[in-house]
Amino acid sequence: MKKDDMVMKLGIVHILDSLVGMPVLSDRVLEMGSGLSEFLKGHIERFTESDDVKRCQFSEDSEVMEWIRSCDAGRFVEVSRRLCEKLYAIMNANPDIPAADAAVVVFSAEGTDYFGFLKLNYKSSYTHATVSAEDGGSRNEIVLQKAILPASGQKLAEAFLVDLSTGDILLTEKKYEIGGEKRFYFSELFLECHASMSQKTRMDIVTKAVEQVNRKYYGDEDTERKLEVKKAIYEELEQKGSLSVEDVKEKVFPQSPQMQADLEEKLEKYRMTKDVVEPRNESTVRKFQKQRLVTDTGIEITIPMAEYGDPDRVEFIANGDGTVSVLIKNIGHLSAR
């Protein structure tokens, strides 16, 4: 969701600082100037365009769903306050959850209206302050501010949007310790919704399962085999922009039905044996674009996967004494960094 497509309609901010002992709730909407509007749009774009975003559905008995369904311009302030009261009660009972301001908004994008909730977790930073002296003078000081809001370019730990026409949810969240265990409290306790795995999580599950099966049969020392596995995943992403489990299985383990069966077994518990992972963000696939090698003598080599597949650029030579030589060919220019 791009910010240039968004039109802000309503907004309000509530203070959810655990140290205060109670939420500080506003009873008036924001005056949505261009600067504030861009700030909020920037956060919405960043989390909706991330591969960490989850697509969810409310459970049938979710009270948050009922509040949002009943929300119109006349009830917007009341609904936003109810949401923050519920969230603050959860935060107050679980000190691991960070304090924050909550920005609640209604906006449209490409003809669809959305209800949004952005949890702006505090961070600490230093700023200046002028202090009056007893003799009538003043002194400038550097002071620590503990309630600085995240910049629009920073990733939010928790936020959600609801498509007001369908009730579908876009959600980003983080686990915190709840009752002695790490939980996704935002979806489970606050929203009471069923969250699917994000594209990034699904990508990590598939690639880790491939690595585990490869290690079982080839061990940890077969560097060339590791490169071949990474190359197969890289080519799949480059050619299709997605990662089909069926295709990866056949490309990575083409001659071994047993290794393919092992991979299926590992993915079965996640119900991902037929999945197609579709990452949207460059950062999710960046680790497949290069391979970093480190020799036993400490020499480091970073090889773009596109170059690794070209025998006119890079060649691995197995020497008679059991060592390996890496030959880098046809260098037009060499620079030091």
Buried (B, 14 or more C-beta within 10 A) or exposed (E): BEBEBBEBBBBBBBBBBBEEEEBEBBEEBBEBEEEBBBBBBBBBBBBBBBBBBBBBBBBEEBEBBEBBBEBEEEEBBEBBBBBBBBBBEBBBEBEEBBBBBBBBBBBBBEEEBBBBBBBBBBBEEEEEEEEEEEEEEEEEEEEEEEBBBBEBEBEBBBBBBBBBEEBBBBBBBBEBEBEEEEBBBBBBBBBBBBBEBBBBBBBBBBBEBBBEBBBEEBEEEBEEBBBBBBBBBBBBBEEEEBBBBEBBBEBBBEEBEEBBEBBBEBBEEBEBBEBEBBBBBEEBBEBBBBBEBEEEEEEEEEBBBBBBBEEEBBEBEEEEEEEEEEEEEEEEEEEEE
